[in-house]
Amino acid sequence: MDELRYQKQIRLKSFGRESQEKLASASVLIIGAGGLGTPAAQYLNGVGVGKIAIMDQDTVAESNLARQTLFTPEDVGKPKTDVLIQHLKRQNPSTHFTNIRKFLTPENALHELAGYDLIVDASDNFGTRYLVNDACVILDKPFIYGALHDFEGQVSVMNYQNGPTYRCLFPEGGDTSAILNCDENGVLGILPALIGTYQALEAVKVLTGIGELLSGKLLIIDTLAQTHLKVGLPVVPENQSIAALKNNYGQPMCSTDMDVTSLTSEEFWNKQEANRQQQVIDVRNEGEFEEGHLENALNIPLSQLTERHQEINEKAPVTLICQSGMRSLKAAQLLQSLHPEQVIYNVEGGMNALEAEGWV
């Protein structure tokens, strides 16, 4: 352990060398290398956590740069985990990093989470959060929850020493497709940095045993009013007895047996150039669509797809697109169940990728 590097922390009477050694021997898995994951990773790496794994399959988009400030314009199109870990290695060469360039699924969750002391949930959709929760309950691992909405952020410590779980906070695991995420609703770039840093702080407290944890408490931060509110979070006993993962959590990161073919932005654009009459469905909400869309695209928001799927010609191939490729993947999976014989394509990276390449 480099005591010179960590001398300011070691000097803290309530922290000291013992806590620093606990960090050095700890292992943390961060799920998501986006707005929450990048600051959480940066500060956990800075304070001396010995082993850090980062799990994500996404690539850097230009629209990420305002809030994921470790990425630069030169990184656009590159895997987020690759770029982030390269940066973190320069920040602290003594940390051992694991690059998990994949999304979390019910098939890999228990295996991927098993080897770590603590999980930081830096994902951005309900399905992945329920999957993280259920896997942590089965494996008896604590995890740090963080989420954003408009100008508000939330932080809590879940599943810690028989404490509340994510399902105690959000008991309904039904259809959340109509609830907007950052791509749809927008987010001020500073807010994810704040919440991700709070997640890192709670992670340090869990790993070292110092301070009062946000277990059984939900911290709500309103950045416009600059107010911090802590509310109690009760335990629901049945949420602590999950024995198996579900086959599908309805999140875009979830794999399925359905045959959905992905197109890179270049492959899609070549098809566009060859055939402007191809069937393209934009599954973003109406406001996003009005701000800018492909000239031949029909707008059917994901939340309306079940009711409006008959507007799609199921005898012809269809290509689905959204802002980042996540909602369109979920839409492709849903449409495949409704039109099992149809050829369905999903555009990887969505409009973000097309904009990054300068095609739109």
BELTAJO-V481873 format. One line per field, one symbol per residue. phi: phi as a letter, one per 30 degrees, with the letter a starting at -180 (. if undefined). psi: psi as a letter, one per 40 degrees, with the letter a starting at -180 (. if undefined). burial: b if it has 9 or more other C-alpha atoms within 8 Angstrom, else e. A space follows every 10 residues. Layout:
BEGIN
phi->???
psi->???
burial->???
END
This chain:
BEGIN
phi->.ddddcdddd ddddbidddd ddddcdbbcc cjccdddddd dddddddjdd bbcbcacdcd ceddddbcdd cbeddejdee dddddedddd dbdddccbcc daddbddced ddddcbdacc dcdbbdeddd deeddddddh bdbccbabah ccbbbacchc hiddcddddb ddcddcdddd cdddciaded dedddddddd dddddddcic icdddibccc ccddchcbbc bdbddceddc bdcadddbci cedcdbdddc cccddddddd ddddadcddb cccddddddd dladdcdccb eedcdddcdd dcddcbebcc bbdbjddddd ddddddddbd cddbcbddih dedddddidb
psi->hgdddedddd ehdecadddd ddddeihhhh hhfbdddddd ddddddefhd hhihhieiih idedddegee iideeheihd dddddddddd dgeeihihhg giihiddedd ddedeidihh hfifiddddd ddddddddef hiihhiiihb eiiiiihifh ffaiideddg dhfahedehi addddiihdd dddddddddd dddddddeei ahifheihhh hhddefihhh iihihhddee fhdiiidhee idehiieigh hihidddddd ddddgeeihh hheiiddddd dhiideihhg ideedddede ehheeiiihh iadeeddddd ddddddddgd eihhihhhea ddddddeed.
burial->eeeeebeebb eeeebbeebb bbbbbbbbbb bbbbbbbbbb bbbbbbebbb bbbbbbbebb bbebbebbee beeebbbbbb bbbbbebbbe ebeebebebb bebbbbeebb eebeebbbbb bbbbeebbbb bbbbbbbbee bbbbbbbbbe bbbbbbbbbb eebbbbbbee eeeeeeeeee bbebeebbbe bbbebbbbbb ebbbbbbbee eeebbbbbbb bbbeeeeeee eebebeeebb ebeebeebbe bbbbbeeeeb eebbbeebbe bbeeeeebbb bbbbbeebbe eeeeebbebb bbeebeebbe eeebeebbbb bbbbbbbbbb bbbbbbeeee ebebbbbbbb bbbbbbeeee
END
